[in-house]
Amino acid sequence: MAPLSGDGVLWLCLGISLFFAVRGIATDIRQVVDLTEIKRDEREDKIISEGTEEALKLDTLLKLSESTSHDLRAAALRIISERSTKGETRDILLADLSSKNKTRRGKAINALHFLVSNRALSRTSVCTRLRDLPTYTALVNCLCNFLDEHVEITSNTLSPILPRTRPLGEKKAIQILNSLLPENIPCALEAGVVSQWLTRYPFPCVTNADPSRRRDLFMLMKTWWADDAVMSSIFSTLTSHPDGIRQLRKHGLMGSMIEEENDQDDDDGDSDVWMVDGEDTAGTSGTFGSFRSAPRPQESSLEEQALRRRRREAMVLSEGGRPLGRDDIIQRPIQEG
Ligand SMILES: *[C@@H]1O[C@H](CO)[C@@H](O)[C@H](O)[C@H]1NC(C)=O
């Protein structure tokens, strides 16, 4: 195949893929059955084997991606995607991801997000081609570039883990990391996911509180996972690997043995989502015990919600057996206004 060159072609084909992805969503839902059939029946992989894949011209692929046949469309999409994650095209994609130019970066983020999250591509080698050092390095650069953009208040959510200044586009980049991180944790660590990025990330509980409270971040992440499920999932993935734990601890984002023991206590498999589980939280006995397994409040008043939140935080911050004191409660400046 003639290698794709120039980002014009890349964005053309990814743009078209995106268009069909969006258009495809409605039909996707109706065609869940068809999709499962495709999974059982590997025919199309035989028809479009490696040789034929390389021989197909881009225009042909684009025509195929307009086909009314779901199978053909999906196959064309997969080939376009595989092509865009190798060779020169991949280099352009990664360079744009690292770029400080927001237009280029935004396009690269959209393209990569599409590539790693589209179900139709799950059987391709797209993710396996994106689990090397250059990819993780580009992604860490991209995430670090977002750090300087935490300037404007963009959200009203008061949370110990979710900054109110999250810039537009950052979430998508974090989602990409969340998809790619499990592929190769040591490599991502080498690229600086913790040492370059997380250690500088403006988590409210880290920036607002006493520096010695930095190490509570991990516990707060577990308790308040719903405030920022993607970020929590990244922490969950990192702590599934000994090197991840080592680095978080080295950079002071994960603390004492108490947290560690709790990790082992609730070792119930590889669930991606952390449930709030008061049983494992330090200092649950006594007054605050009754708040332990309360569902996220919906019916109660805002005041009650705020109170509960603070108490739950206090529970987490309280260290084994020591009575809770004022210092254990994170006071957020605006909340009590
Ligand atoms: C950013 O990249 C776009 C597209 O490549 C280009 O048109 C634009 O001039 C660049 N902006 C800056 C500030 O360099």
The ligand as an ORCA input file, in Angstrom:
! r2SCAN-3c Opt
* xyz 0 1
  C      -2.335     25.099     14.919
  O      -2.480     24.095     13.942
  C      -3.383     24.413     12.916
  C      -3.571     23.191     12.051
  O      -2.391     22.523     11.792
  C      -2.851     25.635     12.144
  O      -3.721     25.988     11.115
  C      -2.688     26.776     13.129
  O      -2.093     27.885     12.471
  C      -1.831     26.391     14.307
  N      -1.878     27.435     15.297
  C      -0.790     27.929     15.867
  C      -1.016     28.978     16.886
  O       0.336     27.569     15.582
*
